[in-house]
Amino acid sequence: MSNRDKEIASRLGLSESDSGYQLSGKSLLQGIGGPLGIAEAVLPATLFSIIYAITQQATYAVGAAAATSLIFILLRLIRKQSLQQAVIGALAIAFAAFLALRDGGQAADYFVPGFITNAAYGSAFLLSVLIGRPLMGYVAQFLFGLQGWRKGPQYPRLRLVTIIWVLFFAARLAVQLPLYFANQVELLAASRVVMGAPAYAGLLALTWLLLKKIASDQGGRLEPEKPKE
């Protein structure tokens, strides 16, 4: 398996073994970013919520959350992890802080970049369904070697799994946007935490089970493809 294949499998919460791709507690943890990634997703929003609840000052809350995120970026650089990811993270923090602290901004604006991200991912999955090329079909093809799935009996089920991803991102927006417009900052921050890493881990596990069932029913390959001699 190439380095890129390993990266894709890792992002899906999977690991490779002699018996095929496997989903385990360890691989699932790695798929949602590992301990550092989970802390990076949870702590800034949690700290933001606590400080804003105490001070009712957007400057303090945004400053604390941004500083925490920058610390995680520095840790990634020290550990010689992806510089690209660190740069993207820094830009996202700067954008979120700008929205919240600009003239006319409010504390809840710190979470606007997350809305954009969820809308973009959800739209990509939805578009893939609308044009008849559901993304989870390509994932199943990568993992299990399913061929001809676009015209096969597995197509509706792969489309359904893709729609589940659409609903996941839509659910985040459906819960968080009303809180944003109501300026319920503490609840918005709490929902960001709950619907972040924990919910994403559950989605990865569900996706793995569904795709494995589809592949098994259709005679897909359930073990890693052997390198060609």
C-alpha positions in Angstrom: 0.0 0.0 0.0 1.4 3.4 -1.0 1.9 6.2 1.4 -1.1 8.0 0.0 -3.2 4.9 0.4 -2.1 4.6 4.0 -3.0 8.3 4.6 -6.5 7.8 3.2 -7.0 4.7 5.3 -5.8 6.5 8.4 -8.2 9.4 7.8 -11.0 6.8 7.6 -10.0 5.4 11.0 -8.6 2.2 9.5 -5.3 0.3 9.9 -3.9 -2.4 7.6 -3.2 -5.9 8.9 -2.5 -9.3 7.3 -6.3 -10.0 7.3 -7.3 -6.8 5.7 -8.3 -3.3 6.7 -9.4 -3.2 10.3 -11.2 -0.7 12.5 -10.0 -0.7 16.0 -10.0 1.6 19.0 -6.5 2.7 18.2 -7.0 3.2 14.5 -10.3 5.1 15.1 -8.5 7.3 17.6 -5.9 8.0 14.9 -8.6 8.7 12.3 -10.0 11.6 14.3 -6.6 13.1 14.9 -5.2 11.1 17.8 -5.0 12.5 21.4 -3.5 15.8 20.1 -6.1 16.2 17.4 -9.0 15.6 19.8 -7.5 18.1 22.3 -7.0 20.5 19.5 -10.7 20.2 18.5 -12.1 20.2 22.0 -10.0 22.5 24.2 -10.2 25.8 22.3 -14.0 25.8 22.1 -14.3 24.6 25.7 -12.0 27.3 26.9 -13.9 29.9 24.8 -17.2 28.9 26.4 -15.9 29.0 29.9 -14.1 32.4 29.6 -17.0 34.0 27.8 -19.5 32.7 30.4 -17.3 34.2 33.2 -16.3 37.5 31.6 -18.9 38.1 28.8 -16.0 39.6 26.9 -15.4 38.4 23.4 -11.8 39.6 23.4 -10.8 37.5 26.3 -12.6 34.4 25.1 -11.3 34.6 21.5 -7.8 35.4 22.7 -7.7 32.4 25.0 -9.1 30.1 22.3 -6.8 31.4 19.7 -3.8 31.2 22.0 -4.6 27.5 22.8 -5.0 26.7 19.1 -1.6 28.3 18.3 0.0 26.2 21.0 -1.3 23.1 19.3 0.1 24.4 16.0 3.5 24.9 17.6 3.4 21.4 19.0 2.7 20.0 15.5 5.7 22.0 14.2 7.9 20.7 17.0 6.8 17.2 16.3 7.6 17.8 12.6 4.1 17.1 11.5 2.6 18.6 8.4 3.6 22.2 8.0 0.7 22.7 5.5 -1.8 21.6 8.2 -0.2 24.0 10.7 -0.4 26.9 8.2 -4.0 26.2 7.4 -4.8 26.0 11.1 -3.1 29.4 11.7 -5.0 31.0 8.9 -8.3 29.6 10.2 -7.6 30.9 13.7 -6.7 34.4 12.3 -9.9 34.5 10.2 -12.1 33.3 13.2 -10.5 35.9 15.5 -10.9 38.7 12.9 -14.6 37.9 12.5 -15.3 38.0 16.2 -13.2 41.0 17.1 -13.9 43.3 14.1 -16.1 46.3 14.4 -19.6 45.1 14.6 -18.5 41.5 15.3 -19.7 39.4 18.1 -18.3 36.4 20.1 -20.4 33.9 18.2 -18.7 35.0 14.9 -15.6 33.0 16.1 -17.5 29.8 15.0 -18.4 31.1 11.4 -15.4 29.4 9.7 -16.8 26.1 11.1 -20.1 26.7 9.4 -18.3 27.4 6.1 -16.4 24.2 6.4 -19.4 22.0 7.2 -21.4 23.6 4.4 -18.5 23.0 1.9 -18.1 19.3 2.9 -21.8 18.7 3.0 -22.2 20.3 -0.4 -19.5 18.2 -1.9 -21.1 15.0 -0.7 -24.5 16.1 -1.8 -23.2 17.1 -5.3 -21.6 13.7 -5.7 -25.0 12.1 -5.0 -26.8 14.5 -7.4 -24.5 13.7 -10.3 -24.6 10.0 -9.7 -21.1 9.6 -8.4 -21.5 9.2 -4.6 -18.2 9.6 -2.9 -18.6 6.6 -0.6 -18.6 4.5 -3.8 -15.1 5.5 -4.4 -14.2 4.9 -0.8 -15.6 1.3 -1.1 -13.7 0.9 -4.4 -10.5 1.9 -2.7 -11.0 -0.2 0.4 -12.5 -3.3 -1.1 -11.8 -3.2 -4.8 -15.5 -2.9 -5.8 -15.7 -2.4 -9.5 -18.7 -1.4 -11.6 -20.5 -0.2 -8.5 -22.2 2.7 -10.3 -24.3 0.3 -12.4 -24.4 -2.5 -9.9 -26.9 -3.5 -7.2 -24.7 -1.9 -4.5 -25.1 1.6 -6.0 -28.3 2.6 -4.0 -26.7 1.5 -0.7 -23.5 3.4 -1.4 -25.6 6.4 -2.3 -27.4 6.0 1.1 -24.1 5.9 3.0 -23.0 9.1 1.2 -26.4 10.7 2.1 -25.6 9.8 5.8 -22.5 12.0 5.5 -24.6 14.8 4.0 -27.0 14.5 6.9 -24.1 14.6 9.4 -22.9 18.0 8.1 -26.4 19.3 7.7 -27.2 18.3 11.3 -24.3 20.3 12.6 -25.6 23.3 10.7 -29.2 22.7 11.8 -28.2 22.7 15.4 -25.5 25.3 15.5 -26.9 28.0 13.1 -30.0 28.7 15.2 -27.8 29.0 18.3 -25.5 31.4 16.4 -28.4 33.7 15.3 -29.8 33.6 18.8 -26.4 34.6 20.1 -26.3 31.6 22.5 -22.6 31.6 22.6 -22.1 29.1 25.4 -24.5 26.6 23.9 -22.9 27.1 20.5 -19.5 26.3 21.9 -20.8 23.2 23.7 -22.5 21.9 20.6 -19.3 22.4 18.7 -17.5 20.1 21.2 -20.2 17.4 21.3 -20.8 17.4 17.5 -17.0 17.4 16.8 -14.6 14.5 17.5 -17.1 12.2 19.3 -19.8 12.5 16.6 -17.2 12.2 13.9 -15.8 9.0 15.4 -19.2 7.5 15.5 -19.7 8.4 11.9 -16.4 6.7 10.9 -17.4 3.6 12.7 -20.8 3.4 11.2 -19.4 4.1 7.7 -16.9 1.2 8.1 -19.6 -1.2 9.2 -21.9 -0.3 6.3 -19.3 -0.3 3.6 -17.9 -3.6 4.8 -21.4 -5.1 4.8 -21.9 -3.9 1.2 -18.6 -5.2 0.0 -19.2 -8.6 1.7 -22.6 -8.9 0.1 -21.2 -8.1 -3.3 -18.1 -10.2 -3.1 -15.7 -7.3 -2.6 -12.1 -7.8 -1.6 -11.8 -7.7 2.2 -8.0 -7.8 2.4 -5.3 -5.4 1.3 -4.4 -5.6 -2.4 -1.1 -7.4 -2.7 1.7 -5.3 -4.3 2.6 -6.4 -7.9 5.8 -8.2 -8.4 
